[in-house]
Amino acid sequence: MTTNFTAMNRRKFPRFLPKKDMYVLHHNFGKVIDISMGGLVFNYVDKEYLQGNPPEKGILFGYNDHYMDEIPFQTISDTVLSKSPTSKTTIKQRRVTFGDLTASQIQQLERFILDNALIPQLAFESQLADENAIDQYYI
């Protein structure tokens, strides 16, 4: 059986996992699961008292007080992950794409991802640099 990978993976941008906790405020406060230049996925506790549609803009929080605000979000999906049978607590996952970003916001987002997300290639390069430093120490 052959599959066409490009037909299955329609994402324009690679996704990255947070290095440390990364949060988003978009009508609800949630924890970012993954992020790309095109959007993000986050989990949150649904608050019944927050009614209506999420706002058009949100805020991203990284570690070391790094944040981005006024980011245009478009909700793609908002699904229930788990619901407690004994309480009204519901954990949901929201997928959003970034709306029309300005050139400045694109640069900020690139920097935010580089500073706050695990980039496999960069991790590998830093691992090689560490190994070279160790080799130089022992030579």
N, C-alpha and C positions, 0 to 999 in steps of 0.2 A: 504494500500500500504506500503510495507516494502522496505527500501533502505539499502544498505550495505555501511556504512560510510567509511570504509577503502578503498572500491573500488572507492568512489567518491573523497576522499581526498588523493591524491598521494604525498603530500608534506612530505619530510623527517623531516623538522624542523619547529617549531612554528614560526609565524611571530610576530613582535613587532612594535609598533608605536613609532616614536621619542618622547622624552620628550619635547624637544624644537626643533627648526629648525635644520635639518640635511641635508647636501648637498653632492652632488657627482659631480665629474668632469670626464666625460667619453665622449670625443669628444664634448660634450655640458655640460653646467653647469646646474644642476637640483636640485630640492628639493625632498628629500627622502620621500616616502609615507609609506613604511614599509620595514623592514629588518629582515633577519633570518641568521642563520649560513650557509645557502645554497645560498643566493643571496638577491637581493633587487629590489624594484620598485621605479622609480622616474619619476617626470613630468618635462618637460623642454620646452623652446621656441625654436622651430626649426629655425636654422639660415641657410638660403639658400646658403650662401657663404661657408659653411662647407660641402664640398662634400666628397664622399668616405665612406669607412667603418670605424666604430669607432675603436680606438686602442685596443690592447689586454689587456692593463692595465689601471686602473683608481685610483682615490683618493677619500676617504671619509672624510668629515669634520663634526665634532660634535661641541658642544659648549665648551667654556673654552679652545680654541686652541687645542682641541683633534682631531687628524687626523691619517689616515692610508694611505700610498701611495704604489704604485707598486702592487696593488691588481689585479690579473688576472680576467678579466670579459669575459663572453661569453653571447652575446645578444640572448635572447630567442624570444622576440617580440619587435616591435617598432610601436606603433599604434597612429593614430591621435585621440585626444580627442575633439578638437574644432578647427575650422578654421574661421577666420574673413572674412566676405563677403566684407568688405570695404578695407582691407589691406592684406598684404602677411603674417601676423602673424598666425602661426600654433602652437598650444599647443599639444605636444605629450607625450606619456607615454612609457618608455622603461623598460622592465623586463630583468634582467641579473642574471645569476648564477655565483658564484665564481668558477674560474678554480682551478687548483691544487695549494692548499695553503701549505706552509711549516708549520712545527710544530710551529714555532715562529709566523707566520701569524695567525694561528688558535687561539693561545693564545691571540694575539693582538685583533683579531676580537671578541672573547668572552668578553674581557675587554671593548672594544669599545661599544658593545651592552649593557653590564651591566651598563656602565656609561652614555650612551646616549639614551637608549630606555626605554619605560615604560614596566616593567616586572610585570604583575598582582600579582603574588605571593609575590614579594618583596614589592609592594605597600601595600598589605594587611597586611604583617608582620610589616611594619613600622607604619601602622594605629593602629595595636594592641599595639605596643610599646608606641605610643603617648597616647592611651587611658589608659594604665597602668600608665604612668607618671602622667596623670591628676588624676587618682584614688588615687595615692600615695600623690598627693598634697592636696587633699581634705580630706584625712583620718587623 
